[in-house]
Amino acid sequence: MNYETLLFSKHDGIAFISINRPSKLNALNLTVFEELEACLEEARKDKGVRVVILSGEGERAFAAGADISELATLDAIQGKEASHRGQELFDLVENLGKPVIAAIRGYALGGGCELAMACTLRIASEDARLGQPEVKIGIIPGYGGSQRLARLVGKGRAMEIILAGEPITAHEAYRIGLVNHVVPAKDLLATAESLARQIMANAPLAVRFAMESVSHGMEMTQQEGLRLEASLFGLCCATEDMKEGTRAFLEKRSPKFSGK
């Protein structure tokens, strides 16, 4: 399938999705949303895809937020519908069942920052700038930013980033836990691929269940989270991969996981 606003390819177990609107700083419009959903669904259903890497074309932006020309026309009802649409798409990113790595270069603002936060892991180039500047144009984060940011960096940091509306540097984002790694721009995609391959060396079902345990456990009390962890641990113990992994460890060899 050919896409108008995205570049999409699959290679050696990795699906590469890149927002391709560099002249618009990769702003997120309705077409981007529709095509991103299609790409993600294809990656989710493809058993050969183990990890997704999400990036933006050009040197200036990962995604510089929602397309303001579309936002400016919304009334209250349309605004709520647009927010729900963005939230549903970013929920798909977060709950894809496969790790999604955001490779962030340049601006990741507003919806772009929200998209990055929905990803499993975030790697930023040294020139990246992240933020939620919505209050500067009279709105608030609407694609999950007011919820995910506080969960990632804490209430106080999230309040400052959202209320001041000023972007922060990649190194500050790393310091507060918003991104996992900061690397030179020339190494951004290579670092994302290296991390993807580290993940892909592990048991697929264990990776999936681990993500589920962490993500859903965050929404529970600790005791509820522990019960979820025990249930998923039990499911792991019933897999062929668990038998292969433990056998390979005892036999001092590399495991050959089947995802079963």
Secondary structure, 3 states (H helix, E strand, C coil): CCCCCEEEEEECCEEEEEECCHHHCCCECHHHHHHHHHHHHHHHHCCCCCEEEEEECCCCEEECCECHHHHCCCCHHHHHHHHHHHHHHHHHHHCCCCCEEEEECCEEECHHHHHHHHCCEEEEECCCEEECCHHHHCCCCCCCHHHHHHHHHCHHHHHHHHHHCCCEEHHHHHHCCCCCEEECHHHHHHHHHHHHHHHHCCCHHHHHHHHHHHHHHCCCCHHHHHHHHHHHHHHHHCCHHHHHHHHHHHCCCCCCCCCC
